[in-house]
Amino acid sequence: MKTRRIILLDMENFNGGPVTTPSQACWCRRVLACWLELRPDDQVVIAADISTVTNVHQAWPKARILAGSYENGADLRLLEVMEESLPERFGEMILVSGDRIFAEKVSELAGQGLPTRVYAHETSLSGRLKFAATTVTTTMSTLTTIEKVA
């Protein structure tokens, strides 16, 4: 049984905008480490705007960092990663984003038997993405987890 997780992080979506300083990137990492209960064997992949990747790298030196350009650039980079035979390699995929662009691929991976967990801010969570994922955890005044029953 595969227990290793892949964590795909849409940095601007989580942060609410570009990560403009290394200290802002460190804040994101601290919050996500608690929220996701990061494990030493997690494969973390972060997509961010090309102008912010050096800030992100300072906080996440061991992560795979992908630079995106223009509108949806980071999203498209994460979608490319979702094509990398994830069900054969990982026991769970975690996506930190609320963007609708991921809904179809998340649904496809869940249909292939890969548990898919989405973490997002309630106000930016797409309805389609919420429906596509196996489990959804959102931020509100407290954390809320919605788990689907098969």
N, C-alpha and C positions, 0 to 999 in steps of 0.2 A: 504494500500500500504506500502510495506516494504521500508524504507529509509536507514536503517543501512548498512554500507559497511564493507566488510571484505577485509583487505589488506594483501596480501601474499608477503613477501619480501625475495628474495634470496640475502642475504647480500653480499656474495662474488661476485656475478654477478654484483650487483650495484656498489660495491666499486672497482671492478677490481682486487680483491685479498683478502686475509684474513684481517680482522680488527685487527691489531696488538696492538692497544692501546685504552684506553677509550676515549682519545681525538679524535681519528679517528672515533670512533663510534658516538661521539657527532656531529662531522662534518656531517656524513651521515644523522643523524637525522635532523639537521637543513636544509640541502638541500632537503631532502624528505618532510619535513613539508611544505616547500614552494611549491615544485613541485606537491605534491598530495593534497595540501590544506586540511591537516588533520583536522578532526572534533573530538570533545570530545567523541562521541559515536562510533567511528570507532573501529572495532576489528582488532588489528594489530597482525599478526603472522609472526615471523622472524625465518628463518632457517639459521644456520651458522655452520661452522666447529666446532667440539667439543672443539677444543683448543682456540676458540675465544669467546665463549658464555658469559664468565664473563665480557669481555670488552663490548659486545653488551648490556648486562643487565644493566650496569651502565648508558648507554644513554637511554635505553628504559625499565625502571623498571616495567611498567604496561603492557608491551607486553607479549604475549605468545611466549616464545623462545624455539625453537627446535634444538637439537644438531644433526648434521649429521657427519658421519664418512666415510672416503675414497671417491673415485670418485663418484660424483652424490649423496652423502649422504644427503646433505641439500635438493637437488631437490626431492629426494624420500620422505623426510619428508613432504614437501609441497604438493606433490601428495596425500599423505595420508589425509591431511586436506581437499583437494578437494573432498574427498569421504564422507564428513561429512554433507550431506543433505543441502548444501549451498543454493540452490534455494528456499527452504522452509523457510530459516532463514534470508536471506539477500536480499537487493534490488540491490546490485551490488558487483561484485568481481573485485578487482584490483590486478594485478600481477606485481611485479617489478622484471623483469627478461627478458632476451631475448632468453633463452634456448629452443631449439627445443623439448626437452623432455616433455614440458608442452602442446604442440600444440593439441594433441588429446583430452586431458581432458578439455582444454579451449573451444574447439569446441563443445564438448559434453555439457558442462554447458551452453554455449550460445544457443545451440539447445533446451535446457530445459527452455529457456526464461530468464535466468539470464544474464543481461548485463555484459560483460567481457571487462575490460579495461587493456591493457598492457602498462606499462611504461618501456622503455629500451633505452640503448645507441644504436644509429643507427648502429654502427659498429659491435655490437654483437647480433643484432636482427635476429632470424631465420625467413626465408621466410615463413615457415609453420605456425609458431606462429603468424606472422603478418597477415596471411590469416585467422587464426582461431578466432582471437579476434573480438569483436564487434567494439572496438575503440583502436587505437594504438597511443601513444604519445612517441616521441623519442627526444633524445638530439642530437643536431648538433650545429652549431654556434648559432642558436636560437631554441626554442622548436617548434616542428612540430606535429600537431595532424591530424591523418587520421581517418575519421569517415565513416563507411560503410553505404550505402543507401540500404534499404530493397527493 
